[in-house]
Amino acid sequence: MIRIIQQREKCIGCNACVEAADYRWRISKKDGRCTLVGGVEKRGGFYSIIVPDHELEDNLLAAKNCPVNIIKVEKIK
């Protein structure tokens, strides 16, 4: 399993994460920022979700391509 964490308030809506994993990321029509699909707000604008291992590679690419470095992907036990 992996955990994806996004600090949404700092998102600039560049769409890089959507291009890497369009099943997990969407651009919000309300504010133009990227939304972590299925993510739950944990605290202070941080959103998190636990997903299966097969999503790891795409979401690592999403994190790498994020120009403001607000996406973290970590392997969990």
N, C-alpha and C positions, 0 to 999 in steps of 0.2 A: 504494500500500500504506500501511497505517497500523499503528502499534504501540500496543498497549494495555498499560498498566502498572498493577498494583494492589499496594498495601501491605496485604496481607491481615490481618496481625496487629492492625491498628488498626480493622478492620471491626467495626461494631456490629450488622450483620445487619438493617438497616432495610428492605431489599428494593427500594429505589429503582432500583438498577441492573437488577434482574430485570424490573421493570415497564417500563423503557425498552428493554431488549434481552434478552428471555427466551431467545433462542437462544445468547447469549454468556455469560450469568450464571445461576447457580443458588444456592439456599440449601443449605448443607451440613446434612445431618441429624445429623452428628457433633457439630458445635460451634455451629451456628446462624449462622455467618458466610457471606458471599457468596463464591462461588468463580468465578474466571474460567475458563470452559469452554475447555479446550485450553491453558491457561496453563502455563508451565514456571517453576519457582522458579529465579531467577537468583542472588540473594544476599540473605541476611538477611530473609526473609519477603516479598520483592518477587517478584511473578509477572508474566510478560510473554508476549505472543503477537503475531505479525504476521498481519494479516488484510486481506482485499480492501477497496478503497475504498468499496464499497457499504454497509459497516458503519459508516462514519464518523459519519453523522448520529445514529443511535441511540446510539452509544457516547459521543458528545459530550454527549448528553442525560443518559446515565447518570452521566458525570463531573460534570456541572453539578448534578444532583440529589443527589449524594452529600453528606450532611451533615457528614461528617468529612474530605472532600477527599482521599481516598486513591486516586482513579482519575485517571490521566493518559492522554490520547490525543494522539498526535502523528503527523503526516504524515511519511512517510519516502520517500526516492527509490528 
